[in-house]
């Protein structure tokens, strides 16, 4: 398994959602829960180790455990949606436009013109919403990525960056290239340095295409 440099999150490491989805897909796990044990390295060959008895697998860099995946359980409820116009309005208040901890993030970075271009802006009830113009190369891995940052921006704030620690995803259907989806996020709990979030991708018809839950870790 190899994470191309294009799919970075923080500088020098893979976007958490994309990296998690790449591992889950490589192992054939769906739905899956992926735990990131260290920042996923870019442009580096990672060895996949499968444990059929335990029903899980790992991505290794030499002797270092990068990530592990297993079947997911306990599907979360979908984050209630808003109309596309409301998501577009929320995106204009995206906090990352003024202060982004990782401006080159493939999913939500403001310094990218070749990423997913998500701008998860706040709603009055602590949800986030953003439109998503679906790219031509959309696949399940890209869906994992789209489900990532909208949850994170429900807890991210200036001077309080978080990185993805664990993500579980249930992908029911893919949008078509060129579709405009609405992606929702919300903060649902946590304590200390950990925050728990949920996210949902809605297709143009209003149907929920995928849901996820995640654990985010505050970093200095």
FENJO-V715316 format. One record per residue. N is the residue number from 1. RES is the residue in one letter. SS is DSSP state (A for helix, B for strand, O for the rest). OMEGA is omega in degrees with one decimal (NA if undefined). D_FIRST is the distance of its C-alpha to the first C-alpha in whole Angstrom. Layout:
n-><N:N>
res-><RES:RES>
ss-><SS:SS>
omega-><OMEGA:OMEGA>
d_first-><D_FIRST:D_FIRST>
This chain:
n-><1:2:3:4:5:6:7:8:9:10:11:12:13:14:15:16:17:18:19:20:21:22:23:24:25:26:27:28:29:30:31:32:33:34:35:36:37:38:39:40:41:42:43:44:45:46:47:48:49:50:51:52:53:54:55:56:57:58:59:60:61:62:63:64:65:66:67:68:69:70:71:72:73:74:75:76:77:78:79:80:81:82:83:84:85:86:87:88:89:90:91:92:93:94:95:96:97:98:99:100:101:102:103:104:105:106:107:108:109:110:111:112:113:114:115:116:117:118:119:120:121:122:123:124:125:126:127:128:129:130:131:132:133:134:135:136:137:138:139:140:141:142:143:144:145:146:147:148:149:150:151:152:153:154:155:156:157:158:159:160:161:162:163:164:165:166:167:168:169:170:171:172:173:174:175:176:177:178:179:180:181:182:183:184:185:186:187:188:189:190:191:192:193:194:195:196:197:198:199:200:201:202:203:204:205:206:207:208:209:210:211:212:213:214:215:216:217:218:219:220>
res-><X:X:X:X:X:X:X:X:X:X:X:X:X:X:X:X:X:X:X:X:X:X:X:X:X:X:X:X:X:X:X:X:X:X:X:X:X:X:X:X:X:X:X:X:X:X:X:X:X:X:X:X:X:X:X:X:X:X:X:X:X:X:X:X:X:X:X:X:X:X:X:X:X:X:X:X:X:X:X:X:X:X:X:X:X:X:X:X:X:X:X:X:X:X:X:X:X:X:X:X:X:X:X:X:X:X:X:X:X:X:X:X:X:X:X:X:X:X:X:X:X:X:X:X:X:X:X:X:X:X:X:X:X:X:X:X:X:X:X:X:X:X:X:X:X:X:X:X:X:X:X:X:X:X:X:X:X:X:X:X:X:X:X:X:X:X:X:X:X:X:X:X:X:X:X:X:X:X:X:X:X:X:X:X:X:X:X:X:X:X:X:X:X:X:X:X:X:X:X:X:X:X:X:X:X:X:X:X:X:X:X:X:X:X:X:X:X:X:X:X>
ss-><O:O:O:O:A:A:A:B:O:O:O:O:B:B:O:A:A:A:A:A:A:A:A:A:A:A:A:O:O:O:O:B:B:B:B:B:O:O:O:O:B:O:O:O:O:O:B:B:B:B:B:O:O:O:O:B:B:B:B:B:B:O:O:B:B:B:B:B:B:B:B:O:O:O:O:O:O:O:O:O:O:O:O:A:A:A:A:A:A:A:A:O:O:O:A:A:A:O:O:O:O:O:O:O:O:O:O:O:O:O:O:O:O:O:O:O:O:O:O:O:B:B:O:O:O:O:B:B:B:B:B:B:B:O:O:O:O:O:O:A:A:A:A:A:A:A:A:A:A:A:A:A:O:O:O:O:B:O:O:B:O:B:B:B:B:B:B:B:B:B:B:O:O:O:O:O:O:O:O:B:B:B:B:B:B:B:B:B:B:B:B:O:O:B:B:B:B:B:B:B:B:B:O:O:O:O:O:B:B:B:B:B:B:B:B:B:B:B:O:O>
omega-><-177.6:179.2:-179.1:-176.0:-179.4:-169.7:-179.6:169.1:166.8:-179.0:175.5:179.1:-175.5:169.6:-173.4:-178.8:179.0:-178.9:178.6:179.5:178.8:178.7:-179.5:-179.6:179.8:-179.5:-179.4:-179.5:177.7:-6.7:-174.3:171.3:-178.7:176.9:177.8:-177.0:176.6:179.3:-178.5:-177.7:179.0:175.3:-177.7:177.8:177.8:-179.4:176.8:178.6:-178.3:174.7:-175.1:-178.6:-179.6:-179.2:-177.5:177.3:-177.2:169.4:-175.5:169.3:-170.2:178.3:-175.9:175.5:179.7:-177.7:175.6:-175.9:176.1:176.4:-179.7:176.3:175.6:-178.0:179.4:172.1:174.5:172.6:-177.5:-173.7:168.0:175.7:-179.6:-179.1:178.3:176.9:178.1:178.2:179.2:-177.2:178.9:178.4:179.6:-176.4:-179.6:177.1:-178.8:-175.9:-177.6:-179.3:-177.4:-170.3:177.3:177.8:-178.8:-174.0:-170.4:-176.1:179.2:179.8:-178.3:170.0:179.4:179.2:-179.7:174.6:179.0:179.8:-174.0:-178.9:-174.6:169.1:-175.4:-176.1:175.0:168.2:168.7:178.2:176.1:167.6:175.6:175.3:-168.4:-178.6:-178.2:-177.9:-178.6:175.7:-177.0:179.0:178.8:177.2:174.7:-179.2:-179.2:179.0:-171.8:-168.2:178.2:173.0:-178.5:-178.3:170.5:179.0:178.9:177.2:179.0:-179.5:-179.0:-179.9:175.3:170.9:-178.3:175.8:-178.9:176.0:172.5:-176.0:174.3:-177.3:-176.9:-177.7:176.0:170.7:176.8:174.2:-178.6:175.5:170.3:-179.1:169.8:178.4:-176.5:173.0:173.3:176.4:-175.7:178.7:-179.1:177.0:-179.6:-178.5:-176.4:174.4:179.8:-178.6:172.3:178.3:-176.7:171.0:176.2:177.2:-178.4:179.4:-176.0:178.7:174.9:-178.3:-176.8:175.7:179.5:165.9:-175.0:171.0:-178.9:-177.4:177.4:178.2:179.5:NA>
d_first-><0:4:7:10:13:15:13:15:17:19:19:17:14:12:15:15:15:12:10:11:12:8:8:11:10:7:10:13:15:17:19:17:17:15:16:15:16:16:15:11:11:10:10:8:6:5:7:7:11:13:16:18:22:21:19:16:12:11:8:10:10:13:15:15:13:11:12:13:14:17:19:21:25:28:27:28:31:30:32:35:34:37:38:36:39:38:35:36:38:36:34:36:37:33:33:30:33:35:33:29:27:24:25:22:20:18:20:24:24:27:27:24:25:22:21:22:25:26:29:29:33:35:37:41:39:36:34:32:32:30:30:27:27:24:22:22:18:19:16:16:13:16:18:16:17:20:21:20:23:26:26:25:28:30:30:30:33:34:33:31:28:25:21:19:19:19:18:19:19:22:21:24:24:23:25:26:25:28:29:30:29:30:28:29:29:31:31:32:33:31:33:33:30:28:28:28:27:27:26:27:26:29:30:33:35:34:32:29:26:24:24:23:24:22:23:24:25:27:27:29>
